Amino acid sequence: MDITEDMVRTFCKIVQDDNPLHFGDEEGNVMPGALMVSLLFSNPVNGFFIRNVQIKFLAPIHFPTKVKIYRKVWKATDRKAGELGEGIFAIRDLTDGIIKCKGTGQVFRPTKRLMETFETGVDRNFFKSSD
């Protein structure tokens, strides 16, 4: 995947991150950690979700660059909803070949009720007690 200045600027605008480190650091432009996380844990297996995530940032990613996103899921089965497996995830910067970010998480298929909530929108009853 190409990490371009336009991609990072768009992401920073969306999340309202105006840290000057991202554009014009003395060592070059530094990719936001939140963007690294969003790439790292973007849907590794269709229909599954990740939770209980642990992330380690090992080094900054300076852009523009190319990265390889590595996802490995094991013990995953689609027979029933609930806990299904574990996964490891990493981002390697292809400019220098170094892994810059890695993480682990539980991969699961949500229950039918949870999927219906995602498909139809927010469960309004959830917010009634906090209004």
C-alpha angles and dihedrals in degrees: 000000000000116000105205133180090245091054092051094044091051092048092047091050092050094049093036094238108158098167107147089217089079094061122037105002112165088251094044137274113329121214113233115254090230090059090050090053093047090053093042096055102031108138104302094186123022112251093018131101134205126229139164090044123187117191133189122193106207102176139347121269111228115205152254089053144118121253135189116219113210121200125177121179122181138177087030119149130169096211097105143002121263133049108008111161153313132269142196122207134187143171119218119195105224092203093071101008093238125137104238102180135017138174149168133219146160114263117210143165110234122236119261091255092054091047090051088053091052092047098046099037135250119350099244093202089066091067099042094087093051098048 
